Amino acid sequence: MTEEQVYLERLKGKSIADLAKEKGVPIEKIMTEMKTAKKVHIDQLVKEKKITQEQAKIILDRMDVNLKAALERKGVGPRGHSGFKQDK
C-alpha cells in the first residue's frame, strides 16, 4: 500500500494492525521491523554521543511498551482522538 492509501484507510477508522491483518502480514513482523529500524537509529545517536546508553535504553524500553498500542490505534491525529472532526 502507498502512504496515501494507508492514510485514507486510517481516516476510515482502521488501525495499522487492521491493515496488516487484511494483507496477511503478522503484526509481530511489523513490530520487529520497526524496533530494528529504531534501534539502528538510536545506536547511531549513542555513537555520535548525542544521547547516552542509558537514554537509549529508556527510549527502547518505552518503545516496547507503546508500539503495539500505536499500531492498534484507530484513526489519525493526536492521541486520544479518533480522527478529524468537522463541525459546521
Backbone bond lengths (Angstrom), bond angles and torsions (degrees), N, CA, C in turn:
res aa  C-N    CA-C-N  psi(-1)  N-CA   C-N-CA  omega(-1)  CA-C   N-CA-C  phi
1 M - - - 1.445 - - 1.525 109.19 -
2 T 1.316 115.41 147.06 1.463 119.46 175.02 1.528 108.91 -80.26
3 E 1.320 115.90 165.44 1.467 119.62 176.43 1.515 110.77 -58.33
4 E 1.329 116.00 -40.87 1.465 120.04 -179.42 1.525 111.08 -63.56
5 Q 1.326 117.35 -42.26 1.461 120.63 178.37 1.524 111.15 -61.88
6 V 1.328 115.92 -43.18 1.462 119.90 178.23 1.523 109.67 -62.13
7 Y 1.318 116.36 -46.44 1.465 121.01 -179.98 1.531 111.24 -58.06
8 L 1.317 116.79 -45.78 1.464 120.09 -179.42 1.523 111.67 -63.54
9 E 1.319 117.32 -39.19 1.463 120.91 177.20 1.525 110.63 -67.31
10 R 1.343 116.54 -36.30 1.469 120.48 177.15 1.520 110.34 -65.60
11 L 1.340 117.12 -37.37 1.470 120.31 176.45 1.526 111.35 -61.60
12 K 1.326 116.87 -28.70 1.463 121.58 178.48 1.525 111.75 -79.71
13 G 1.345 116.94 -2.57 1.456 120.04 176.45 1.515 115.37 102.02
14 K 1.321 117.66 7.66 1.465 120.26 179.31 1.526 110.11 -87.37
15 S 1.307 114.99 148.57 1.462 120.92 175.86 1.527 109.02 -94.82
16 I 1.330 115.63 168.39 1.465 119.84 173.83 1.523 108.98 -61.71
17 A 1.331 116.96 -37.87 1.466 120.98 178.17 1.529 110.74 -61.51
18 D 1.334 117.16 -40.75 1.470 120.99 177.50 1.529 110.60 -61.30
19 L 1.321 115.80 -46.47 1.464 120.60 -178.68 1.520 110.96 -64.50
20 A 1.315 117.03 -40.68 1.464 120.97 178.65 1.523 110.16 -61.68
21 K 1.319 116.16 -45.21 1.465 120.55 179.73 1.534 110.93 -60.31
22 E 1.338 116.28 -43.51 1.467 120.66 178.70 1.528 111.65 -60.15
23 K 1.330 116.23 -33.62 1.467 121.07 -177.73 1.537 112.23 -91.65
24 G 1.335 116.87 -0.49 1.460 120.69 179.08 1.526 113.88 75.49
25 V 1.320 115.99 25.38 1.467 120.75 179.60 1.532 107.96 -103.86
26 P 1.332 117.65 120.71 1.467 119.47 179.09 1.534 110.95 -62.59
27 I 1.325 116.81 134.32 1.459 121.43 -179.45 1.528 110.31 -60.42
28 E 1.329 116.74 -30.73 1.466 120.51 178.60 1.525 110.95 -61.98
29 K 1.336 117.06 -35.33 1.468 120.68 178.45 1.529 110.12 -65.21
30 I 1.313 116.73 -43.32 1.466 120.64 178.70 1.525 109.53 -63.61
31 M 1.317 116.52 -43.94 1.459 120.36 -179.79 1.527 110.98 -61.54
32 T 1.316 116.91 -43.66 1.468 120.97 179.84 1.521 110.85 -62.71
33 E 1.324 117.22 -44.84 1.460 120.59 -179.62 1.529 111.72 -65.30
34 M 1.319 116.40 -39.94 1.463 119.40 179.18 1.530 110.94 -67.24
35 K 1.337 116.82 -42.17 1.462 120.17 179.56 1.526 110.98 -65.57
36 T 1.331 116.71 -38.76 1.462 120.48 178.92 1.525 110.51 -63.01
37 A 1.326 116.52 -46.57 1.472 120.57 179.70 1.524 110.80 -62.60
38 K 1.321 116.87 -42.28 1.466 120.74 -179.68 1.527 110.53 -65.60
39 K 1.342 116.66 -40.13 1.461 120.07 -179.54 1.526 111.00 -63.75
40 V 1.325 117.57 -39.81 1.465 120.99 177.48 1.523 109.76 -59.36
41 H 1.318 116.30 -45.37 1.467 121.39 179.61 1.533 111.18 -63.79
42 I 1.318 115.94 -46.20 1.470 120.71 -179.32 1.530 110.33 -63.83
43 D 1.324 117.22 -42.59 1.472 120.85 178.01 1.525 110.80 -59.42
44 Q 1.321 116.54 -37.89 1.466 120.56 178.71 1.529 110.73 -65.96
45 L 1.320 116.59 -40.37 1.465 120.34 177.95 1.531 110.94 -62.99
46 V 1.326 116.89 -38.46 1.470 120.47 176.98 1.525 109.35 -65.37
47 K 1.321 116.07 -45.57 1.470 120.96 179.90 1.528 111.05 -58.49
48 E 1.327 116.17 -39.06 1.469 121.22 179.83 1.535 112.10 -81.61
49 K 1.328 116.17 2.32 1.470 123.28 179.90 1.539 112.71 59.97
50 K 1.321 115.37 31.32 1.460 120.36 176.23 1.528 110.73 -86.31
51 I 1.337 115.64 -25.50 1.461 122.05 172.91 1.524 107.62 -139.75
52 T 1.326 115.48 161.38 1.462 120.02 178.56 1.527 109.85 -88.68
53 Q 1.328 115.90 167.06 1.464 120.45 176.53 1.525 110.12 -62.84
54 E 1.322 116.40 -35.91 1.464 120.49 177.95 1.530 110.76 -64.25
55 Q 1.327 116.98 -43.09 1.467 120.34 176.85 1.530 110.66 -62.87
56 A 1.316 116.30 -40.06 1.467 120.84 178.28 1.519 110.53 -60.41
57 K 1.312 117.08 -43.70 1.470 121.10 179.27 1.523 110.77 -61.80
58 I 1.317 116.45 -43.44 1.469 120.16 179.22 1.529 110.48 -60.93
59 I 1.324 116.69 -45.44 1.470 121.34 179.70 1.525 110.57 -59.95
60 L 1.323 116.36 -48.25 1.465 120.41 -177.73 1.525 111.77 -67.66
61 D 1.335 117.63 -37.44 1.471 120.40 176.59 1.522 110.79 -63.77
62 R 1.319 117.31 -42.46 1.472 120.78 178.46 1.527 110.77 -64.05
63 M 1.317 115.26 -37.56 1.459 118.84 179.95 1.524 110.41 -62.58
64 D 1.326 116.98 -40.57 1.465 119.81 177.79 1.519 111.06 -57.96
65 V 1.321 116.40 -39.64 1.461 121.33 -177.53 1.531 111.31 -73.04
66 N 1.326 116.89 -40.45 1.463 120.74 -170.13 1.526 115.76 -94.51
67 L 1.320 118.62 -18.91 1.465 120.78 -171.51 1.529 112.76 -62.56
68 K 1.314 117.64 -48.45 1.467 119.75 -177.82 1.525 110.70 -60.95
69 A 1.327 116.69 -42.45 1.465 120.18 178.64 1.522 110.87 -61.27
70 A 1.321 116.65 -40.47 1.468 120.75 179.68 1.525 110.85 -64.62
71 L 1.318 117.36 -39.66 1.459 120.73 -178.75 1.525 111.95 -72.67
72 E 1.316 116.70 -24.59 1.465 120.45 179.99 1.524 112.90 -92.97
73 R 1.326 117.01 -7.51 1.462 121.32 -179.18 1.522 110.45 -65.83
74 K 1.300 115.40 135.00 1.468 121.91 -179.73 1.519 109.76 -89.16
75 G 1.330 116.43 147.81 1.452 121.39 174.39 1.511 113.57 75.59
76 V 1.324 115.17 -172.52 1.455 122.78 -179.06 1.516 108.88 -128.67
77 G 1.316 115.82 168.19 1.455 120.54 178.48 1.508 110.71 106.52
78 P 1.318 116.23 -175.44 1.463 120.42 -179.01 1.525 111.26 -58.80
79 R 1.335 116.11 149.51 1.459 119.92 178.06 1.509 109.86 -56.71
80 G 1.315 114.66 144.13 1.453 119.61 -179.76 1.514 112.38 93.86
81 H 1.318 116.72 -7.39 1.462 121.49 178.11 1.517 108.19 -118.29
82 S 1.303 116.95 145.15 1.458 119.80 -177.83 1.519 112.12 -96.37
83 G 1.295 116.93 18.05 1.457 119.70 179.26 1.506 110.43 135.50
84 F 1.296 115.15 -169.16 1.452 120.58 -179.52 1.514 109.49 -83.03
85 K 1.298 114.86 139.44 1.458 120.70 179.44 1.514 107.54 -116.76
86 Q 1.300 116.44 125.59 1.453 119.69 -179.16 1.517 108.72 -110.32
87 D 1.309 115.93 110.44 1.467 121.06 176.97 1.522 109.01 -102.94
88 K 1.290 117.30 137.75 1.470 121.44 176.88 1.496 109.54 -124.79
